[in-house]
Amino acid sequence: MAWCRLGTFCAGGLVAAMVLASAGCSDGGGSSAPASRASGAIATATASAKSELDKIKNGVKAKGDVKAGAVSIGKDGHAVAPITVTNKQGNVVKYAVEVNFRDANGDLVDVVVLTVSSVQPHSSKKASARSHRKLSGHLTAQIGAAVRY
């Protein structure tokens, strides 16, 4: 998948396939019901993100170790949020982070899970969360969950 970068779980891969596959579908009433497809895609992305985090064995919840910065829109139309993880432990660890992109109304518009590897003891490391699809308008990024392992 072209939008998958090293260190990023592609939780939205299935979502993109679903959205593309349903692009020509209608509800039988002559309307394509884009809002319905979008909400279904978000539900699938959220479930995929949870599934990816659930695969981690011996992980510890660490949402408090992670902060999201202001969202910007890249030249390709995808939202990008700076993420900072702070390892408060005495050993090198890895983080899996669920980032929720929300629009100006607070509605969930995309979900990304990324990994941040080799975070040194008692230090911080920066990463970027990139939306799976093009987004626009005023967006915020929130940490939905984080696992340290």
Residue pairs with C-beta under 8 A, 6 or more apart in sequence:
1 10
1 13
1 16
3 10
3 12
3 16
3 78
3 130
3 132
4 10
4 13
5 130
7 114
7 115
7 116
7 117
7 127
8 112
8 113
8 114
8 115
8 130
9 49
9 52
9 96
9 113
9 114
9 115
10 132
11 45
11 48
11 49
11 51
11 52
11 111
11 112
11 113
11 132
12 45
12 48
12 110
12 111
12 112
12 132
12 133
13 48
13 132
14 44
14 45
14 48
15 41
15 42
15 44
15 45
15 48
15 132
15 133
16 132
16 133
18 37
18 40
18 41
18 44
19 37
19 38
19 41
19 133
22 37
23 32
24 32
25 32
25 37
26 32
26 33
27 33
27 36
42 108
42 109
42 110
42 111
45 110
45 111
45 132
46 108
46 111
48 111
48 113
49 98
49 111
49 112
49 113
49 144
49 145
50 98
50 145
52 96
52 113
53 59
53 96
53 98
53 113
53 145
53 147
56 96
56 147
56 149
57 149
58 149
59 96
59 147
59 148
59 149
60 147
60 148
60 149
61 145
61 146
61 147
61 148
62 95
62 146
62 147
62 148
63 143
63 145
63 146
65 85
65 86
65 87
65 88
65 95
65 146
65 148
66 83
66 84
66 85
66 86
66 95
66 97
66 143
66 146
67 83
67 84
67 86
67 143
68 81
68 82
68 83
68 99
68 129
68 140
68 141
68 142
68 143
69 81
69 82
69 83
69 84
69 141
70 81
70 82
71 79
71 80
71 81
71 101
71 139
71 140
71 141
72 79
72 80
72 81
73 79
73 80
73 135
73 136
73 139
74 80
74 130
76 134
77 134
77 135
77 136
78 130
78 131
78 132
78 133
78 134
78 135
79 101
79 110
79 130
79 131
79 135
79 139
79 141
80 128
80 129
80 130
80 131
81 99
81 101
81 128
81 129
81 141
82 126
82 127
82 128
83 97
83 99
83 114
83 116
83 126
83 127
83 128
83 129
83 141
83 143
84 124
84 125
84 126
84 127
85 95
85 97
85 116
85 119
85 124
85 125
85 127
85 146
86 123
86 124
87 93
87 119
87 120
87 121
87 122
87 123
87 124
87 125
87 148
88 122
89 121
89 122
89 148
90 121
90 122
91 121
92 118
92 119
92 120
92 121
93 119
93 148
93 149
94 115
94 116
94 117
94 118
94 119
94 148
94 149
95 115
95 116
95 119
95 146
95 147
95 148
95 149
96 113
96 114
96 115
96 146
96 147
96 149
97 113
97 114
97 115
97 116
97 127
97 129
97 143
97 145
97 146
97 147
98 111
98 112
98 113
98 143
98 144
98 145
98 146
99 111
99 112
99 113
99 114
99 129
99 141
99 142
99 143
99 144
100 108
100 110
100 111
100 141
100 142
100 143
100 144
101 108
101 109
101 110
101 111
101 112
101 129
101 131
101 135
101 139
101 140
101 141
102 108
102 109
102 139
102 140
102 141
102 142
103 109
103 135
103 137
103 138
103 139
104 137
104 138
104 139
109 131
109 135
109 139
110 131
110 132
110 133
110 135
111 144
112 129
112 130
112 131
112 132
114 127
114 128
114 129
116 125
116 127
118 125
119 125
129 141
